[in-house]
Amino acid sequence: MLRITDTLTIPEDEIEINFIRASGSGGQNVNKVASAVHLRFDITQSSLPDTCKQRLLALSEQRVTREGIVIIKAQEHRTQEKNKAEALNRLYQMIAAAMVVPRNRRPTKPGKIARQKRMDIKKQRGDIKALRKRIP
């Protein structure tokens, strides 16, 4: 069971974990041991709240497929346990980020002093450029 918040947990039967052989260098350990983890999580079939599902599906990440499946591959460590923990941690980070409700932006205008300061800087810059002109 993956605990996201105090009230939200994901059952282990919703997370599919396969162990595969890691790619890259590593010598005999890589060739013999299936230590890499291939994690699959179906967003649409999960028990997450609908708002969280929508935010996860709206992510423009490579890890989320068109069908709404999150695929995470972890192979940094030498052991299955550490790679499994790493993959679950990445899934947790994704879901926790999607659970945060983005704040609505209130459009603002610059204040009177900021506008005056901007105009003063523009005037100074114009005066500097005016000094570069040829004198008739």
C-alpha positions in Angstrom: 0.0 0.0 0.0 1.4 3.4 -1.0 0.4 6.2 1.4 0.0 9.6 -0.3 -1.7 11.6 2.4 -3.3 10.7 5.7 -6.6 10.0 3.9 -5.4 8.8 0.5 -3.7 5.5 -0.1 -3.2 3.4 -3.2 -3.7 -0.3 -2.8 -0.9 -2.5 -4.1 -3.1 -4.4 -6.5 -3.4 -1.1 -8.6 0.4 -0.9 -9.0 2.0 -3.5 -11.3 5.7 -4.1 -10.7 7.9 -6.3 -12.9 11.5 -7.0 -12.4 13.7 -7.0 -15.5 17.4 -7.0 -16.3 19.0 -3.6 -16.2 20.6 -2.1 -19.3 24.0 -0.5 -19.5 27.3 -1.2 -17.7 27.5 -3.3 -14.6 29.2 -6.5 -15.7 28.2 -9.9 -14.4 25.6 -8.5 -11.9 23.6 -6.8 -14.8 23.8 -10.0 -16.9 22.6 -12.4 -14.2 20.3 -10.5 -11.9 16.9 -8.9 -12.8 17.4 -5.9 -10.5 15.7 -3.2 -12.6 12.0 -2.3 -11.8 9.3 -1.6 -14.4 6.3 0.0 -12.6 3.0 0.5 -14.3 0.1 2.4 -12.8 -3.3 2.9 -14.6 -4.6 6.3 -13.7 -8.1 5.8 -15.2 -8.7 2.6 -13.2 -7.2 3.8 -10.0 -9.0 4.8 -6.8 -7.6 8.4 -6.9 -10.0 11.3 -6.7 -11.3 12.6 -10.1 -9.5 15.9 -9.8 -6.2 14.2 -9.2 -6.8 11.9 -12.1 -7.5 14.8 -14.4 -4.3 16.6 -13.4 -2.2 13.5 -13.8 -3.6 12.9 -17.3 -3.0 16.5 -18.2 0.7 16.2 -17.4 2.9 16.4 -20.5 5.4 13.9 -19.3 6.9 11.0 -21.2 6.0 8.7 -18.3 2.3 9.1 -18.9 1.0 7.3 -22.1 -2.1 8.3 -24.1 -4.0 5.5 -22.5 -3.4 7.0 -19.1 -0.8 4.6 -17.8 2.2 5.8 -15.8 5.3 3.8 -16.7 8.4 4.2 -14.5 11.7 2.4 -14.9 14.2 2.4 -12.1 17.6 0.8 -12.5 20.1 3.1 -10.7 20.7 0.7 -7.8 22.2 -2.8 -7.6 19.3 -4.4 -5.7 15.6 -5.0 -6.4 14.5 -3.5 -3.1 16.2 -0.2 -3.6 15.0 0.1 -7.2 11.5 -0.8 -6.2 11.6 1.9 -3.4 12.9 4.4 -6.0 10.1 3.6 -8.5 7.4 3.9 -5.8 9.0 7.2 -4.6 8.8 8.6 -8.1 5.2 7.6 -8.4 4.5 9.1 -5.0 6.2 12.4 -6.1 4.0 12.5 -9.3 0.8 11.9 -7.4 1.6 14.3 -4.6 2.4 17.0 -7.1 -0.9 16.4 -8.8 -2.8 16.6 -5.5 -1.7 20.2 -4.9 -4.4 22.5 -6.2 -2.9 25.3 -8.3 -3.7 28.8 -7.0 -5.7 31.1 -9.3 -3.6 34.0 -10.6 -5.1 37.4 -10.0 -4.0 39.8 -12.6 -2.4 42.9 -11.2 -1.2 46.2 -12.5 2.0 48.0 -11.6 1.6 50.7 -8.9 2.0 54.4 -9.4 5.5 54.5 -8.0 6.6 51.6 -10.2 5.3 53.3 -13.3 7.0 56.6 -12.4 10.3 54.7 -11.7 10.0 53.0 -15.1 9.5 56.3 -16.8 12.4 57.9 -15.0 14.7 55.1 -16.1 13.5 55.4 -19.7 14.1 59.2 -19.5 17.7 58.6 -18.2 18.4 56.1 -21.0 17.1 58.5 -23.6 19.3 61.3 -22.3 22.3 59.0 -22.5 21.5 58.2 -26.1 20.9 61.8 -26.9 24.5 62.6 -25.8 25.8 60.2 -28.6 24.4 62.4 -31.4 26.7 64.6 -33.4 26.7 68.3 -32.5 25.9 70.4 -35.6 
